[in-house]
Amino acid sequence: MPAHHKIDYVEFSTSDIPASKAFFECVFGWTFEDFGAEYTAFANAGIEGGFFANNAYSRTAHGSALIVLFSNDLEQSYADIVAAGGTISRPIFTFPGGRRFHFFEPSGNELAIWSDVSL
């Protein structure tokens, strides 16, 4: 049962559900279940969520929240994102306690990946 008042699900808009599915499956191993042509749910992401058909996208420059994933190998994650068609929007940089970079997935949503400074 979901925990009371805890983040339980996250949804992204996407202009191309098949492209977003292929990207996240290839890079992160997420799995998907389609609910018609305009919605797909994902699992194996640390939190469950979905993609809904829409031409809008989330970016911090527009004031959206930033979803940040964790990586044990930041450079490999960077290379995997580029190879799968993602766009690096902010190259690897350090911050107190770690390093991270930001990227756009194929439909333009901005996410980030971080790694502990010791990795």
WOSULZI-V452273 format. One record per pair of residues at least 24 apart in sequence whose C-alpha atoms are under 7 Angstrom apart, sorted by sequence separation. I is the first residue (numbers start at 1). J is the second residue. If there is no record, write none. Layout:
# WOSULZI-V452273
I/J ; I/J
This chain:
# WOSULZI-V452273
17/51 ; 17/53 ; 14/51 ; 9/47 ; 10/48 ; 11/49 ; 12/50 ; 13/51 ; 14/52 ; 15/53 ; 8/47 ; 9/48 ; 10/49 ; 11/50 ; 12/51 ; 13/52 ; 14/53 ; 15/54 ; 9/49 ; 10/50 ; 11/51 ; 12/52 ; 13/53 ; 14/54 ; 15/55 ; 74/114 ; 13/54 ; 14/55 ; 74/115 ; 14/56 ; 71/113 ; 13/56 ; 14/57 ; 68/111 ; 69/112 ; 70/113 ; 71/114 ; 72/115 ; 13/57 ; 67/111 ; 68/112 ; 69/113 ; 70/114 ; 71/115 ; 66/111 ; 67/112 ; 68/113 ; 69/114 ; 70/115 ; 68/114 ; 72/119 ; 57/107 ; 59/109 ; 57/108 ; 58/109 ; 59/110 ; 57/109 ; 58/110 ; 27/80 ; 27/81 ; 27/84 ; 26/84 ; 23/84 ; 20/106 ; 19/106 ; 20/107 ; 16/107 ; 15/107 ; 14/107
